Amino acid sequence: MEISIQSAIQEMLFDNKARGLSKNTIIFREKTLKVFSVFLYQNEILNINEIKPIHIKQYLVDRLECGYSETSVNAHLRAIRALFAYCVNEEYMRYEEAPIHRVKWIKERRTVVNTFTDEEVKMMLRYTRKRTFNKIKKTGKGRTGFCTKFVNERNYLLILILTDTGLRINEALNLKLEHINDSQIIIKNGKGKKDRIVHCSPLVYKQYLKYTRAKDNYLDSNGIIPIENVFVTKFGKKYDYRLAEKEVYKIGKAVNIRDSIRISPHTFRHYFTQKLVRENVDIYMIQKLLGHASIKTTELYLRSLNIENEINKMIKYSPLQNLD
């Protein structure tokens, strides 16, 4: 059965939406497969059944030559695999006819991820906390004082949560008001559409109360009704992860974080994980706290950090992996 590449991609993307896949996954697959289809069109390949293993391999090599990392190219390959899996499932081709089965993953270079030191985290926390003490010089509707106070309290709460829980930035920004209490944070619909609960220190909840008060003062003074998210903009809308990343970067630069460290919300997740490993927390508990579906994902994640000896000890003495 002949079906055009464009039709197969459109059908697969619609199927992905119907299955409830995440918006980010669908957007990435759409962009990636569009580039892949253009590459095939330039080679006069229009139908899905005309694609051979050599065409996919040529595309991957082309990506590498364009400067893409091995990890990025494998992400492209994952999207192509999803396309052919859909075609097999819809019986547009037999399993053994799918060319993707004869295309291997690109071998990725093993990189070591460096993260913040304890002192660097302390400096960022001290810096953001100090800014929350800024005195309000002007108050009332349209005044900047309430807004400055609200923004500073928000930034401090975000840094506290990232440090204390290791949440992904989108998980933190998706938190609703009812998801935080004095001892835990509930993550609803996290990555992989999974829920989980993580512990948080009283310091986080104390700051949450201060931030909520500052937020309400500012929004009420301007007649703004916010959405139910914890983190919102000065217009009461959802706080975008790009804005959050920008604020974290500015804070890191303000306290002179080392140039070799990537200043981003995700680096706090690396820091959180590294602290757990060095405190001898069981690898299965780390998996649960990070929200990984597979222990293999957790092992790969840990091995990207510069803590090889500690990781080997954890795996060696893991109760589940040493059952007879």
KAZI-V978366 format. One record per backbone hydrogen bond with DSSP energy under -1.0 kcal/mol. CO is the residue of the C=O (numbers start at 1). NH is the residue of the N-H. If there is no record, write none. Layout:
CO;NH, CO;NH
//
This chain:
3;48, 4;8, 5;9, 6;10, 7;11, 8;12, 9;13, 10;14, 11;15, 12;16, 13;17, 14;18, 15;19, 16;21, 17;20, 22;26, 23;27, 24;28, 25;29, 26;30, 27;31, 28;32, 29;33, 30;34, 31;35, 32;36, 33;37, 34;38, 35;39, 36;40, 37;41, 38;42, 40;45, 41;44, 46;5, 47;50, 48;51, 52;56, 53;57, 54;58, 55;59, 56;60, 57;61, 58;62, 59;63, 60;64, 61;65, 62;66, 63;68, 64;67, 69;73, 70;74, 71;75, 72;76, 73;77, 74;78, 75;79, 76;80, 77;81, 78;82, 79;83, 80;84, 81;85, 82;86, 83;87, 84;88, 85;89, 86;90, 87;92, 88;91, 94;97, 95;98, 98;101, 99;102, 100;103, 117;121, 118;122, 119;123, 120;124, 121;125, 122;126, 123;127, 124;128, 125;129, 126;130, 127;131, 130;133, 131;134, 140;143, 144;148, 145;149, 146;150, 147;151, 148;152, 149;153, 150;154, 151;155, 152;156, 153;157, 154;158, 155;159, 156;160, 157;161, 158;162, 159;163, 160;164, 161;165, 162;166, 168;172, 169;173, 170;174, 172;175, 175;230, 176;179, 179;186, 183;200, 184;181, 185;198, 187;196, 190;193, 194;190, 196;187, 198;185, 201;204, 201;205, 202;206, 203;207, 204;208, 205;209, 206;210, 207;211, 208;212, 209;213, 210;214, 211;215, 212;216, 213;217, 214;218, 215;219, 216;220, 217;221, 219;224, 220;223, 228;177, 231;239, 233;236, 236;227, 237;233, 240;244, 241;245, 242;246, 243;247, 244;248, 245;249, 246;250, 247;251, 248;252, 249;253, 250;254, 251;255, 252;257, 253;256, 258;261, 262;264, 266;270, 267;271, 268;272, 269;273, 270;274, 271;275, 272;276, 273;277, 274;278, 276;281, 277;280, 282;286, 283;287, 284;288, 285;289, 286;290, 287;291, 287;292, 294;298, 295;299, 296;300, 297;301, 298;302, 299;303, 302;305, 304;113, 305;307, 307;311, 308;312, 309;313, 310;314, 311;315, 312;316, 313;317
//
